[in-house]
């Protein structure tokens, strides 16, 4: 599943390692304010697609698919609450 995303890139040198921020349960990419500009809403949250299947393994796979869709190979991952379990 490709998730709702906002990418913040203009302030970073091209060779910088991207940071993936993952919000907590019932959150969305808006929860962390300015830090959340590149955050993806996990499935069934915010503007991401809805699904009957929801567990940490499929949510982690969603992150991989979303990063792949944006051509991002490597990231540093920071997760808040449920986002930490996904990470």
N, C-alpha and C positions, 0 to 999 in steps of 0.2 A: 504494500500500500504506500503510495507517495503521499506524504503528509503536507499540511499547510506549513509554509516556511517564509521567513523573511531573512534575507542574507545581508549582512553589513560588511562590505568589503572596501569601500573607498578610503578608509583610514588605516589600512594595513598594507605593508609592503607585499609585493607579489609572492615572495618566498616565505611568508609567515605561515606557521601551522595554525589552521583554523581551530576555533573552539566551538564545540557543540554543547549548548546548554539544554538540559531536558527538565521541563517543569514537573511539578508534583501533581498528585491526584486532584481532579476537578479543576486544575489550573489551565492556563493557556499561555501563549507566548507573550501576552501583555503583563503577566504577573511580575516579572522582574524588571520592568521599566526599561531604562536605557540598555541594560545588559541583555535584554531579551530580543534585541532586533534581529538576531540570527537564529532564534529558537524556533523549533518546529513544534506545533501542537501534536501531541500523541493521538492515536486513534480514539475516537469517541470523545474528544475534547476540542474546544475552540472551533476552528474552521476546518479541521481535518475530517476526512470521511468517517462514516459510522460503520460499525461491523458488530456482528453477534459474537465473533471470536475476539477475546481480549485476555491475554496473559503476557507475562514478561518476555517469553521467547518470541512471540509474534511481534510485540512492540519493539524489541531489539532488532528484529529483522526489518521492521518498518524503517528504523533509523538507517540501516545499511542501504536499503532500496532508495531512500530519499537522498542520502549522500551520493549514491551512484548516479541518480537522476541529475544531480547538480555537478557531476564530474569531480567530486571531492574524494580523494583516495585515503587521506589520513587526517585525523583530528585528535585534539585533546578533548576529553569528555568530562563535563561537570553535570551532575544530576542532583536535583533538589527533591527530597522525600522519595516518592514513587520513582522519580526520574533517576535517583541513585540506584534503585533496584534494576531499572532498565539498562543503565550503564554497565 
